[in-house]
Amino acid sequence: MKSQIDIGMIAGDGTPVKPERVDAAANRQLILATAEDLFAEQGVEAVTMADIAQAAGVGKGTLYRRYANKPELCLALMHEQMLAFQNGVLARLREFAASDAPAWRQLDFFLDALVHFTDSHLPLLCEVQRAGLLSTGHDHESPYIWQHMTIKGLLNAAVQSGELSPEVDVEYTADALLAPLGATLFRFQREERGFSLERISAGLQGMARGVFRDG
């Protein structure tokens, strides 16, 4: 499994992204910090791009040249948080691997971590999902890409170790396990169904265990 999945360093056409100018980087940080403060005060859905531009003291044109819409800005805002989450999870998975923990136990850990990450970032994830930026399969900044790669890596490791049948469709199974973590369904389960995080996590882990039993 890759020790780290690079996020945001390669453009959509595969070409390297040019280094950011110092003033442009400062402007970007100002916009993101302002958006984060406004989202915390008023809620993500209530804040508009015009609100962010005004509070940051930048022109709307400047804001829209950098972020075409609010979902794109929300995805950028999660960038550092996603990297920190990813690195922490992969470090823990390396510890599991070093102790020869079975793949199903590592997968249990990862699914539980994803449940809590999704819950803590749900308003941002809902905005991003509505714009179709979460699961395109081509966007290198998409949270879905490294989530899918990690699950697929764990399942492939299980096949190699004999824990899982080689007949299991790993690609499909990874998608199926991530489907309940889609922001819209997750919000429905939390707010309408009233499911606790523990219940959602246990349900996902049960689905994963079923794959191992059937395989």
N, C-alpha and C positions, 0 to 999 in steps of 0.2 A: 504494500500500500504506500502511496506517496506520502512522505512526511509532511508536506504542505502543498496545498493546491493554490497556485498563484491567482489572486483575485485583483482584477482591475489593471494589470500591467500590459495586457495585450488587447489591441483594438479588435472590433468585431470581424475585420477582414484578415486578422492574423499578423498585422504589422505592429512593431513596437510603438508605444505611446511616447511622444516627445516629453522631455523633462519639463516640469511646470516652472514658470517664472516665479520669482520670489513674491512680487506684488500680486500675481494671480493667485498664488497659494494663500496669501494672507486674506485676499478677498473671498476666496472659497471658504476658508475657516470662519470668517465673519458671518457669511451667509448661513453656514451649517449651525454655528453656535446660536445665532439668532433664531433660526427655525426650531432648534431643540428647545430653547427657552419658551417660545410661543406655544409649541405643542404641549409642553409640560403645564403651562398656565391655562390654556384654553381648550386643549384636546386637538388631536390631529385633524379631525373632520371640520372643525370650526375655523381653522386658519387657512387663509388664501395666499396665493403667491404675492398678491399686492400687499397683504399685511406684512409678509416677510421682507419684501423690498423696502417698504416704508420704515420698518423697525431697524433694518440693517443700514439704512441710509444710502442705498444704492438704487440706481434706476431700474425700472422694470426690464428694459432692454438688456442691461447687464445680467440681471438674474436669469432671464429666459435664454440668453446666449449660452449660459453655463448649464442650466437645467430646463429642459423643454416643458416640464410640467411638474406638479407636486409629487406624483409617484416616483419620478426619476430622482427628485431631491431626497425623498424618503429613503430610497435605496442607497444613495450616497451617504446619508446620515448613518445608516447601519453598517457602513463599510468597515470601520475600525472595530465595531462591536462584533461583527461577524468574524473578523480575523482573530480577535482575542478568544472568541468562543471556539473557533476551529482549532487554534493552536492548543488550547487547554484540553479539548476533547482528544485530539490526536496524541498528546503527551500521555494522557490516561490510558488510551488504547495501547500505546507502546508498553506501558507498565503491565497491562493485562497480558500482552503477547510474551513479554519477558518471563512472566510467571506461568506460562503455558495454560492460561485460562481458556476454556473452550470458546469457540466462536459465538455460540448462542448467548453466553454470558456477556461477551463484549457487545453484542448486538442489543441485548437488554439495556445495558448502560447507555449506549448511544441513543436509543429510542427515548429513554427517560430524559436524557439531556435535551433532546430536540423538543420534547413536550414543554419543558420549562423555558427553553429559549423562545419558542413560539408564543407562549403565554405572555412573557415579559415584553415582547416586541409586537404584540398583536395589532395595535392600531396602525403602526407603520406597515406591517406586512399586508394588512387589508388594503391599504392604499396602493401598494405595489402590485398586489395580485389583480386588483381591478383593472390595472393598465396592462396586464399580461406580461409583466416583467419578471415574475417569480419562476416560471417553469417553461420558458421558451426552449431550453436545452441548448441555446447558442450564446447566450449572454454570459460573459466571463465574470460579471459581477453578481450573477444570480445566486441566491442562497441555495437554490435547488441543486445546482450542479455539484457542489462539493458534498452536500448531503447524500445525493444519489451515488456519487463515486465512493463515499465511505461505506455505505451499506453494501454496494456491489462488491467492494473489496473484502468486506467481512464474509459475505456469502461465498465468494470465490475461494477465500482461505478455508472456509468450512468444507467446500468440495474437495480441495486439495488434501485436507487432513482426514477425509473420509467421514466427517460428521454429517455431510449433506450429499445426497445423490447427485451425480453429474447430470442427471436428467432434469433437475430443477431449472426452470427458466430464470436465471439470475437477474437479467435486465428487467423483465416484467415484475418479478417479485420485489425488487427495489422500488419500482414505481408504486406498486400496490401498497407497500408498507408506508410510503410517504403520503399517499393520497389522503388519509384522515388528518394529516397535519396541514392541509391546505387552509389558508387563513379564514376563508368564508365558512367552511364546515367546522373548523375549530371554534370559531366565535359562536356558531349556532349551538354546538355541544356545550360550551361553557355558559352562554347566556340564556339560551332557550331550554335546553335539556337540563341544565344545572349540574353537569358532570364535573366532578372534582378532577384536579390534575392527576391524582393517584389513580382514579378510575380510568381515565384516558390512557395513562401510561400502562396500566395493567392490561387493558384491552389490546393495545398495540403489541405488547410483549407476548400475549397469548396468541395473537395472529402469527407472530414470528416463530414461536415454539411449534405451532401447528405445521409450519413449513418444514421444520427439522424433523418432526415426527413422521409426517407423510413422506419426506424424502428419504 
